[in-house]
Amino acid sequence: MDYKTIEKEDYSGTRVKVLGETYAPGVPESRGVGEDRGWRKHLTDRNEMLRYLKNGERYWYSSDWHGSEKKR
């Protein structure tokens, strides 16, 4: 793949080549609506969704850690 490069100055004033745009042109696909509802398609009702979200918050914001994140 042929990448676009841009010349910029680094912190010392030397001209360097850096990567330019590397994404594919177009419009992003929407997620979470219609047939493709993302993670919501696995959950049947509002209570299951709330339980899923509360578990996620507990994982990130809890003071006790489990699994590979356990502090030693």
C-alpha positions as CSV (number, residue, x, y, z in Angstrom):
1,M,0.0,0.0,0.0
2,D,1.3,3.4,-0.9
3,Y,1.1,5.7,2.1
4,K,0.9,9.5,1.9
5,T,3.7,11.3,3.7
6,I,3.9,14.9,5.0
7,E,7.0,16.8,5.9
8,K,7.0,18.5,9.3
9,E,9.6,19.9,11.7
10,D,10.5,17.9,14.8
11,Y,11.4,19.5,18.2
12,S,15.0,20.2,17.0
13,G,13.9,21.9,13.8
14,T,14.9,19.1,11.5
15,R,12.5,18.3,8.6
16,V,11.1,14.8,8.9
17,K,8.5,12.7,7.0
18,V,5.5,11.5,8.9
19,L,2.5,9.5,7.7
20,G,-0.4,11.4,6.4
21,E,-4.0,10.1,6.1
22,T,-4.0,6.3,6.3
23,Y,-7.8,5.6,6.5
24,A,-9.9,4.5,3.6
25,P,-12.2,7.2,2.1
26,G,-15.9,6.8,2.5
27,V,-18.7,7.0,5.1
28,P,-18.6,5.0,8.3
29,E,-21.3,2.4,8.9
30,S,-23.8,3.1,11.6
31,R,-23.7,0.8,14.6
32,G,-26.4,0.2,17.3
33,V,-29.4,0.7,15.1
34,G,-31.7,-1.6,13.0
35,E,-30.4,-5.1,12.2
36,D,-26.9,-4.4,13.5
37,R,-27.5,-3.3,17.1
38,G,-24.0,-4.2,18.4
39,W,-24.0,-5.6,21.9
40,R,-27.7,-4.9,22.4
41,K,-28.7,-7.8,20.1
42,H,-27.6,-10.3,22.8
43,L,-29.7,-8.7,25.5
44,T,-33.4,-9.2,25.4
45,D,-34.8,-6.6,27.8
46,R,-34.0,-3.5,29.7
47,N,-33.1,-5.3,33.0
48,E,-30.5,-7.4,31.2
49,M,-29.0,-4.3,29.6
50,L,-28.8,-2.5,33.0
51,R,-27.2,-5.5,34.6
52,Y,-24.6,-5.7,31.8
53,L,-23.8,-2.0,32.2
54,K,-23.6,-2.2,36.0
55,N,-21.1,-5.1,35.7
56,G,-19.0,-3.1,33.4
57,E,-18.9,-0.1,35.8
58,R,-18.1,-2.4,38.7
59,Y,-15.1,-3.8,36.7
60,W,-13.7,-0.3,35.9
61,Y,-14.5,1.6,39.1
62,S,-14.4,-1.0,41.8
63,S,-11.7,-1.0,44.4
64,D,-11.3,-4.8,44.4
65,W,-9.7,-6.3,41.3
66,H,-10.0,-9.8,39.9
67,G,-8.2,-11.9,37.4
68,S,-5.1,-10.6,35.6
69,E,-5.5,-7.1,37.1
70,K,-5.2,-8.3,40.6
71,K,-2.6,-6.3,42.5
72,R,0.1,-8.3,44.1
